[in-house]
Amino acid sequence: MDEYGLEGNPDYLAERADDAVASGDIAELGVVDLTLRLVAVRAVLCPEYSPIPATLLS
């Protein structure tokens, strides 16, 4: 979900997480907020762009 979808329905992710846990499909669920640069994403998805450097933290 992008920031625009979240602005229109800010409770959506929490509701879906609660539904998944309540149904027993998932024992625990966390939502991670990511900030990505579109240029960096395209560089990974489209080989014609140069790759972005990455470091494994753990």
C-alpha positions in Angstrom: 0.0 0.0 0.0 1.4 3.4 -0.8 1.1 6.5 1.3 -1.9 7.7 -0.7 -3.9 4.6 0.0 -3.0 4.7 3.7 -4.1 8.3 3.9 -7.5 7.3 2.5 -8.0 4.4 4.9 -5.5 4.7 7.8 -7.0 1.7 9.7 -6.8 -0.8 6.8 -3.5 -2.5 7.7 -4.4 -2.8 11.4 -7.8 -4.2 10.5 -6.4 -6.8 8.1 -3.7 -7.8 10.6 -6.4 -8.3 13.3 -8.6 -10.3 10.9 -5.7 -12.6 10.0 -4.8 -13.3 13.6 -8.4 -13.7 14.7 -9.0 -16.3 11.9 -6.1 -18.4 13.0 -4.4 -18.2 9.6 -1.5 -16.2 11.1 -0.3 -16.5 14.7 1.4 -13.1 14.7 1.7 -10.3 12.2 3.8 -7.2 12.1 3.5 -4.2 9.7 6.8 -2.6 8.7 6.8 0.9 7.3 9.3 1.3 4.5 10.5 4.4 2.8 11.9 3.6 -0.7 13.3 5.7 -3.5 11.5 4.9 -6.7 14.8 5.2 -8.6 16.4 2.6 -6.4 13.4 0.2 -6.8 13.5 0.6 -10.6 17.3 0.0 -10.6 16.6 -3.4 -8.9 13.6 -4.4 -11.0 14.9 -3.2 -14.4 18.4 -4.5 -15.3 19.1 -1.7 -17.6 19.4 0.6 -14.6 22.6 0.5 -12.5 22.3 -1.5 -9.3 22.1 0.1 -5.8 24.7 -0.9 -3.2 23.4 -2.8 -0.1 24.8 -3.9 3.2 23.4 -6.9 5.1 22.8 -5.7 8.7 22.1 -9.1 10.3 
